[in-house]
Amino acid sequence: MTQSFQAEQATFLDLSGRAKFRLTGTERFRFLNGQITNDLRKAIETAAIEACMLNAKGKMNGHLFVSAQGESFSVDTEPELRETLRTRLES
């Protein structure tokens, strides 16, 4: 059984304050895929994947969204993780 629904209203959220990163380079896939909980191959230009970033001991460092953008990956996460994630991604 399939039901269809019609939206009666829409809401827009200001997400401009979120932390955003672009990963480039030949090792971008291997580097990022080894640190997140989802399969990076599922990230495409029209649909982001949701994942958690893990530390070396497997503990969660943060929640993020990743999408493919041509020859790079876009990462979107909470603003509180901006500096922590920047340091980690630059190492």
MDAnalysis code that builds the backbone (N, CA, C; Angstrom):
import MDAnalysis as mda
import numpy as np

u = mda.Universe.empty(273, n_residues=91, atom_resindex=np.repeat(np.arange(91), 3), trajectory=True)
u.add_TopologyAttr("name", ["N", "CA", "C"] * 91)
u.add_TopologyAttr("resid", np.arange(1, 92))
u.add_TopologyAttr("resname", ["MET", "THR", "GLN", "SER", "PHE", "GLN", "ALA", "GLU", "GLN", "ALA", "THR", "PHE", "LEU", "ASP", "LEU", "SER", "GLY", "ARG", "ALA", "LYS", "PHE", "ARG", "LEU", "THR", "GLY", "THR", "GLU", "ARG", "PHE", "ARG", "PHE", "LEU", "ASN", "GLY", "GLN", "ILE", "THR", "ASN", "ASP", "LEU", "ARG", "LYS", "ALA", "ILE", "GLU", "THR", "ALA", "ALA", "ILE", "GLU", "ALA", "CYS", "MET", "LEU", "ASN", "ALA", "LYS", "GLY", "LYS", "MET", "ASN", "GLY", "HIS", "LEU", "PHE", "VAL", "SER", "ALA", "GLN", "GLY", "GLU", "SER", "PHE", "SER", "VAL", "ASP", "THR", "GLU", "PRO", "GLU", "LEU", "ARG", "GLU", "THR", "LEU", "ARG", "THR", "ARG", "LEU", "GLU", "SER"])
u.atoms.positions = np.array([
    [0.845, -1.166, 0.000],
    [0.000, 0.000, 0.000],
    [0.897, 1.238, 0.000],
    [0.619, 2.131, -0.893],
    [1.394, 3.362, -0.997],
    [0.509, 4.551, -0.696],
    [0.986, 5.406, 0.175],
    [0.253, 6.623, 0.495],
    [1.027, 7.812, -0.047],
    [0.315, 8.798, -0.512],
    [0.990, 10.019, -0.935],
    [0.578, 11.152, -0.007],
    [1.498, 12.051, 0.204],
    [1.266, 13.168, 1.106],
    [1.572, 14.467, 0.381],
    [0.897, 15.500, 0.763],
    [1.150, 16.818, 0.200],
    [1.561, 17.749, 1.333],
    [2.666, 18.428, 1.130],
    [3.135, 19.372, 2.146],
    [2.195, 20.563, 2.220],
    [1.888, 20.965, 3.429],
    [1.019, 22.122, 3.616],
    [1.815, 23.386, 3.904],
    [3.047, 23.222, 4.323],
    [3.899, 24.375, 4.576],
    [5.351, 23.938, 4.508],
    [6.229, 24.893, 4.390],
    [7.664, 24.611, 4.334],
    [8.382, 25.530, 5.312],
    [9.508, 25.062, 5.795],
    [10.329, 25.845, 6.707],
    [11.751, 25.863, 6.177],
    [12.376, 27.008, 6.229],
    [13.767, 27.130, 5.832],
    [14.604, 27.360, 7.075],
    [15.736, 26.670, 7.147],
    [16.646, 26.809, 8.275],
    [17.935, 27.463, 7.814],
    [18.467, 28.346, 8.613],
    [19.737, 28.986, 8.306],
    [20.863, 28.079, 8.787],
    [21.531, 27.431, 7.858],
    [22.631, 26.523, 8.192],
    [23.986, 27.134, 7.825],
    [24.006, 28.437, 7.615],
    [25.235, 29.094, 7.177],
    [26.342, 29.057, 8.233],
    [26.003, 28.858, 9.487],
    [27.002, 28.822, 10.544],
    [27.672, 27.472, 10.723],
    [27.220, 26.473, 9.996],
    [27.808, 25.139, 10.137],
    [29.229, 25.118, 9.599],
    [30.029, 24.190, 10.088],
    [31.406, 24.033, 9.618],
    [31.383, 23.249, 8.315],
    [32.076, 23.764, 7.306],
    [32.109, 23.117, 5.997],
    [33.553, 23.002, 5.532],
    [33.886, 21.841, 4.981],
    [35.236, 21.582, 4.491],
    [35.153, 20.941, 3.114],
    [36.179, 21.153, 2.309],
    [36.286, 20.496, 1.009],
    [37.589, 19.705, 1.013],
    [37.502, 18.414, 0.745],
    [38.680, 17.553, 0.705],
    [39.044, 17.284, -0.745],
    [40.309, 17.530, -1.078],
    [40.803, 17.311, -2.435],
    [42.064, 16.461, -2.368],
    [42.564, 16.077, -3.507],
    [43.807, 15.316, -3.568],
    [43.570, 13.857, -3.892],
    [44.628, 13.198, -4.278],
    [44.515, 11.812, -4.733],
    [44.172, 10.833, -3.612],
    [44.473, 11.164, -2.375],
    [44.217, 10.261, -1.249],
    [42.940, 10.606, -0.487],
    [42.129, 11.527, -0.996],
    [40.947, 12.007, -0.266],
    [39.985, 10.879, 0.082],
    [39.755, 9.953, -0.857],
    [38.814, 8.867, -0.600],
    [39.338, 7.949, 0.498],
    [40.557, 7.465, 0.335],
    [41.130, 6.532, 1.309],
    [41.234, 7.178, 2.688],
    [41.661, 8.433, 2.732],
    [41.827, 9.144, 3.995],
    [40.500, 9.272, 4.738],
    [39.472, 9.791, 4.072],
    [38.194, 10.036, 4.734],
    [37.426, 8.748, 4.992],
    [37.439, 7.820, 4.042],
    [36.674, 6.585, 4.197],
    [37.148, 5.763, 5.392],
    [38.412, 5.874, 5.744],
    [38.945, 5.137, 6.885],
    [38.605, 5.751, 8.234],
    [37.974, 6.928, 8.231],
    [37.696, 7.620, 9.485],
    [36.215, 7.803, 9.785],
    [35.356, 7.377, 8.877],
    [33.919, 7.572, 9.086],
    [33.183, 6.238, 9.120],
    [31.944, 6.277, 9.605],
    [31.171, 5.054, 9.811],
    [30.324, 4.634, 8.624],
    [30.283, 5.418, 7.570],
    [29.477, 5.063, 6.410],
    [30.393, 4.816, 5.221],
    [29.871, 4.155, 4.198],
    [30.631, 3.847, 2.994],
    [30.676, 5.081, 2.101],
    [31.830, 5.645, 1.931],
    [32.002, 6.873, 1.171],
    [31.619, 6.705, -0.298],
    [31.603, 5.483, -0.798],
    [31.193, 5.248, -2.191],
    [29.734, 5.622, -2.422],
    [28.947, 5.712, -1.346],
    [27.533, 6.084, -1.466],
    [27.331, 7.590, -1.583],
    [28.364, 8.365, -1.325],
    [28.260, 9.832, -1.408],
    [28.296, 10.247, -2.874],
    [27.255, 10.923, -3.314],
    [27.179, 11.389, -4.695],
    [26.857, 12.880, -4.697],
    [26.893, 13.489, -5.861],
    [26.669, 14.938, -5.936],
    [25.255, 15.335, -5.561],
    [24.295, 14.459, -5.777],
    [22.898, 14.810, -5.502],
    [22.392, 14.323, -4.155],
    [23.204, 13.563, -3.422],
    [22.766, 13.053, -2.118],
    [23.958, 12.847, -1.193],
    [23.911, 13.500, -0.059],
    [24.973, 13.348, 0.938],
    [24.725, 12.095, 1.770],
    [25.796, 11.555, 2.322],
    [25.654, 10.468, 3.290],
    [25.820, 11.060, 4.680],
    [25.217, 10.414, 5.635],
    [25.338, 10.802, 7.038],
    [26.307, 9.831, 7.682],
    [27.225, 10.329, 8.482],
    [28.221, 9.459, 9.100],
    [28.713, 10.066, 10.406],
    [29.419, 9.251, 11.155],
    [30.107, 9.721, 12.353],
    [31.599, 9.613, 12.090],
    [32.356, 10.559, 12.609],
    [33.805, 10.496, 12.511],
    [34.314, 9.840, 13.778],
    [35.200, 8.881, 13.616],
    [35.723, 8.117, 14.744],
    [37.189, 8.436, 14.975],
    [37.617, 8.288, 16.239],
    [39.042, 8.438, 16.517],
    [39.724, 7.081, 16.350],
    [41.015, 7.018, 16.623],
    [41.782, 5.785, 16.425],
    [41.283, 4.634, 17.296],
    [40.617, 4.944, 18.410],
    [40.083, 3.908, 19.295],
    [38.637, 3.553, 18.966],
    [38.089, 4.160, 17.916],
    [36.722, 3.862, 17.502],
    [35.658, 4.663, 18.221],
    [36.064, 5.661, 18.993],
    [35.083, 6.505, 19.686],
    [34.638, 7.634, 18.764],
    [33.381, 8.025, 18.910],
    [32.821, 9.048, 18.051],
    [33.372, 10.432, 18.387],
    [33.865, 11.122, 17.359],
    [34.328, 12.506, 17.509],
    [33.289, 13.510, 17.038],
    [32.422, 13.098, 16.135],
    [31.431, 14.034, 15.630],
    [30.538, 13.425, 14.571],
    [29.472, 14.139, 14.290],
    [28.475, 13.739, 13.305],
    [28.627, 14.652, 12.096],
    [28.568, 14.085, 10.884],
    [28.758, 14.904, 9.698],
    [27.986, 14.374, 8.505],
    [27.927, 15.202, 7.474],
    [27.345, 14.842, 6.191],
    [28.433, 14.998, 5.142],
    [28.511, 14.050, 4.205],
    [29.530, 14.090, 3.159],
    [28.856, 13.918, 1.805],
    [29.242, 14.751, 0.852],
    [28.760, 14.589, -0.521],
    [29.939, 14.706, -1.474],
    [29.818, 14.040, -2.617],
    [30.840, 14.142, -3.658],
    [30.595, 15.423, -4.436],
    [31.664, 16.117, -4.774],
    [31.577, 17.351, -5.560],
    [32.652, 17.290, -6.639],
    [32.381, 16.584, -7.704],
    [33.381, 16.419, -8.764],
    [34.571, 15.637, -8.256],
    [35.735, 16.270, -8.247],
    [36.977, 15.630, -7.797],
    [37.281, 15.915, -6.329],
    [36.254, 16.207, -5.538],
    [36.458, 16.484, -4.114],
    [35.260, 15.973, -3.315],
    [35.398, 16.033, -2.003],
    [34.292, 15.711, -1.104],
    [33.987, 16.938, -0.262],
    [32.706, 17.199, -0.054],
    [32.260, 18.273, 0.833],
    [31.841, 17.653, 2.149],
    [32.319, 18.224, 3.242],
    [31.979, 17.753, 4.582],
    [31.259, 18.883, 5.306],
    [30.126, 18.563, 5.919],
    [29.313, 19.542, 6.644],
    [29.079, 18.988, 8.044],
    [29.366, 19.801, 9.071],
    [29.215, 19.329, 10.447],
    [28.836, 20.482, 11.379],
    [28.668, 20.168, 12.653],
    [28.290, 21.167, 13.648],
    [29.389, 22.217, 13.800],
    [29.018, 23.478, 14.044],
    [30.024, 24.536, 14.172],
    [30.995, 24.308, 15.332],
    [30.577, 23.607, 16.361],
    [31.448, 23.350, 17.517],
    [32.638, 22.466, 17.143],
    [32.535, 21.736, 16.050],
    [33.616, 20.836, 15.637],
    [34.571, 21.467, 14.633],
    [34.354, 22.725, 14.289],
    [35.135, 23.383, 13.234],
    [36.644, 23.261, 13.462],
    [37.150, 23.688, 14.590],
    [38.602, 23.688, 14.818],
    [39.153, 22.278, 15.012],
    [38.427, 21.452, 15.748],
    [38.874, 20.075, 15.971],
    [38.980, 19.320, 14.657],
    [37.947, 19.434, 13.845],
    [37.932, 18.716, 12.574],
    [38.959, 19.292, 11.601],
    [39.121, 20.606, 11.593],
    [40.124, 21.227, 10.714],
    [41.513, 20.685, 11.036],
    [41.861, 20.635, 12.318],
    [43.165, 20.117, 12.730],
    [43.333, 18.673, 12.289],
    [42.308, 17.895, 12.472],
    [42.380, 16.479, 12.114],
    [42.488, 16.273, 10.607],
    [41.740, 17.015, 9.841],
    [41.763, 16.853, 8.392],
    [43.052, 17.374, 7.769],
    [43.685, 18.337, 8.403],
    [44.929, 18.891, 7.865],
    [46.144, 18.045, 8.209],
    [46.008, 17.093, 9.124],
    [47.173, 16.278, 9.519],
    [47.389, 15.107, 8.595],
])
